[in-house]
């Protein structure tokens, strides 16, 4: 599968593999938030678009386009990729992406705010684009959650994106089934429950071995509760490739 990025300006597109780091996660005691593997993997799950200049945006609470004001650190970058503008009103701040994405037939692009990166006073909106055929560029939109001022720094992530199959939900059959009908999974779940209860109890009583271990690492290591190995394709990191020059020459037209 190939994901193609067509720049719409002479500049390199402001897109890069998503970063695993989050300041708030760094700030947790001993950076314990990174022990949650699903959280850490989600951070890296795709690509991010970044701001090419720092900016301050203010909303006075009104619905007009002019009720959102933007001050760029570098005013000369107005209308450049990765720069905010006001297009829609209703407290919406819009970032120009500056590129067109192309996916194989049947694949869309999911676009949202940076994953696991809450920002006070404003929220990134999500969208799904049919990038296998659409010749239209798209923007990343944020909506103020209250009147006030927000700040985006240069190189700060302003969007997160990854491909999804368009027929994904048509392919999925859903069902509610009692856990005891899957004995293998039920047995492993019971082992985990007992292990977790024991570990929590030892932590509360000051057990040195539990205190040294700090947290149970079974899922992180890809192990089943009974200690056996889980699936061989278990991942602790995701490594999206950076966008580079074409790997082959485009056909002549």
C-alpha positions in Angstrom: 0.0 0.0 0.0 1.2 3.5 -0.8 0.2 6.8 0.7 1.1 9.7 -1.6 1.3 13.3 -0.5 1.1 15.9 -3.3 2.4 19.3 -2.0 0.3 22.3 -3.2 3.0 24.8 -2.7 6.8 25.0 -3.3 7.4 24.3 0.4 7.9 20.8 1.8 4.6 19.7 3.3 4.5 20.1 7.1 3.8 16.4 7.8 5.9 13.9 9.8 5.6 10.5 11.5 3.6 11.0 14.7 5.7 11.5 17.9 5.3 9.2 20.9 6.1 11.9 23.4 3.5 14.1 25.2 4.4 16.8 27.7 1.7 15.9 30.1 2.9 12.2 30.0 6.5 13.4 30.6 5.2 15.3 33.6 3.5 12.3 35.3 5.5 10.9 38.2 8.4 8.8 36.7 6.6 9.4 33.4 4.3 6.5 34.4 1.8 7.4 31.7 4.1 5.7 29.1 3.6 2.4 30.9 0.1 2.3 29.3 1.1 0.7 26.0 -2.3 1.4 24.2 -1.8 5.1 25.0 1.8 5.2 23.8 1.0 3.3 20.6 -2.0 5.5 19.8 0.4 8.5 20.0 2.4 7.1 17.2 -0.4 5.7 15.1 0.0 7.6 11.9 1.3 11.0 10.8 1.0 14.5 12.3 0.9 17.9 10.6 2.6 20.7 12.4 2.3 24.4 12.6 5.0 26.3 10.6 4.8 29.4 12.8 3.8 30.2 16.4 0.4 31.9 16.8 -2.1 33.2 19.3 -5.8 33.0 18.6 -8.6 34.7 20.4 -12.4 34.2 20.4 -14.9 36.7 21.8 -17.8 34.2 21.8 -19.5 35.5 18.7 -20.5 33.5 15.5 -19.0 35.8 12.9 -15.7 34.9 11.1 -14.2 38.1 12.5 -15.0 37.1 16.1 -11.9 34.9 15.9 -8.6 36.9 15.8 -5.2 35.4 14.9 -1.8 36.9 15.6 1.1 35.1 13.8 4.6 35.2 15.2 5.7 35.5 11.6 3.1 37.5 9.7 4.9 36.8 6.4 3.6 33.2 6.6 0.0 34.1 6.2 -1.7 31.6 3.8 1.2 29.2 4.0 0.8 25.5 4.9 0.5 24.8 8.5 -0.8 28.2 9.3 -4.2 29.1 11.0 -6.9 31.2 9.4 -10.6 32.0 10.1 -13.0 30.7 7.5 -16.2 29.4 9.1 -17.1 31.5 12.2 -18.8 29.9 15.3 -15.5 29.9 17.1 -13.7 27.7 14.6 -10.0 28.0 13.9 -8.8 26.5 10.6 -5.4 25.3 9.6 -4.4 25.0 6.0 -2.7 21.7 5.2 -1.0 22.6 2.0 -1.1 19.2 0.4 -3.4 16.6 -1.2 -3.3 13.0 -0.1 -3.8 10.0 -2.3 -4.7 6.5 -1.0 -5.4 3.2 -2.9 -8.9 2.5 -4.0 -11.3 1.9 -1.1 -9.1 3.7 1.5 -10.0 6.9 3.3 -8.0 9.2 5.6 -9.1 9.8 9.2 -8.0 13.3 10.4 -8.3 14.5 14.0 -6.5 16.7 16.5 -3.3 15.3 17.9 -3.9 12.1 19.8 -3.9 12.1 23.6 -2.9 15.8 23.5 -5.7 17.8 25.3 -5.5 21.6 24.8 -7.2 23.9 27.2 -9.9 26.1 25.6 -10.0 24.5 22.2 -10.7 21.1 20.7 -9.6 19.5 17.5 -12.4 18.3 15.2 -12.3 15.0 13.4 -13.1 14.2 9.7 -12.9 11.4 7.3 -11.9 12.1 3.6 -12.2 9.8 0.6 -8.7 10.4 -0.6 -8.7 7.7 -3.2 -10.6 9.9 -5.7 -11.1 13.4 -4.2 -9.2 16.2 -6.0 -10.1 18.6 -3.2 -7.7 19.7 -0.5 -8.8 19.7 3.1 -8.3 21.7 6.3 -7.9 20.9 10.0 -10.4 22.6 12.1 -10.4 23.3 15.8 -13.4 24.8 17.8 -13.0 27.0 20.9 -14.7 25.5 23.9 -15.2 28.9 25.5 -14.3 32.5 24.7 -10.6 33.3 25.4 -7.1 32.9 24.1 -5.1 29.9 22.9 -1.5 29.5 21.9 0.1 27.2 19.2 3.8 27.0 19.1 6.0 26.6 15.9 6.4 22.9 15.1 3.5 22.0 17.4 1.3 19.2 16.1 -2.0 20.5 14.8 -3.5 17.4 13.2 -3.1 13.6 13.3 -4.0 11.3 10.3 -4.0 7.7 9.2 -5.7 5.5 6.5 -8.8 3.5 7.2 -10.8 1.2 4.9 -14.0 2.8 3.6 -15.9 -0.5 3.9 -14.5 -1.3 7.4 -17.8 -1.2 9.2 -19.6 -3.1 6.4 -17.1 -5.9 6.8 -17.5 -6.2 10.6 -20.1 -8.4 12.1 -20.9 -7.6 15.7 -22.1 -10.0 18.4 -22.5 -10.2 22.2 -21.4 -13.6 23.5 -20.9 -14.8 27.1 -17.3 -15.0 28.0 -17.7 -18.6 29.3 -18.4 -19.8 25.7 -14.7 -19.0 25.0 -13.1 -21.2 27.7 -9.5 -20.4 26.8 -10.0 -16.7 27.0 -12.1 -17.0 30.2 -9.4 -19.1 31.9 -6.7 -16.5 31.0 -9.0 -13.7 32.1 -9.4 -15.4 35.5 -5.7 -15.9 35.9 -5.2 -12.2 35.2 -7.9 -11.1 37.7 -6.3 -13.2 40.4 -2.9 -11.9 39.6 -4.0 -8.3 39.5 -5.8 -8.7 42.8 -2.8 -10.2 44.4 -0.4 -7.6 43.0 -2.7 -4.7 44.2 -2.9 -6.3 47.6 0.9 -6.6 47.9 1.4 -3.0 46.8 -1.0 -1.8 49.6 0.8 -3.8 52.2 4.2 -2.4 51.1 5.5 -5.7 49.6 9.1 -4.9 48.4 8.9 -7.1 45.3 5.7 -5.5 44.2 7.0 -2.1 44.9 10.1 -2.8 42.9 8.1 -4.1 40.0 5.8 -1.0 40.2 3.4 -2.3 37.5 2.4 -5.6 35.9 4.0 -5.8 32.4 2.1 -8.7 30.9 0.3 -6.8 28.1 3.3 -4.6 27.5 5.5 -7.6 27.0 3.0 -9.4 24.9 2.6 -12.2 27.4 -0.6 -14.1 28.3 -1.6 -14.1 32.0 -0.2 -17.6 32.5 3.2 -16.4 31.2 3.0 -17.9 27.8 3.9 -15.9 24.7 1.2 -13.9 22.9 1.0 -13.2 19.2 4.3 -12.8 17.3 3.2 -9.5 15.8 2.7 -7.8 19.2 4.0 -4.2 19.0 5.4 -1.8 21.6 6.2 0.8 18.9 4.7 1.9 15.6 7.1 3.4 13.0 5.2 5.2 10.3 7.6 6.1 7.4 8.5 9.7 6.7 7.3 11.1 3.4 10.2 11.3 0.9 10.8 11.6 -2.8 9.0 9.1 -5.1 10.5 5.6 -5.2 9.9 5.3 -8.9 9.5 7.8 -11.8 5.9 8.8 -12.5 4.5 7.7 -15.9 4.8 10.1 -18.8 1.6 11.9 -19.9 
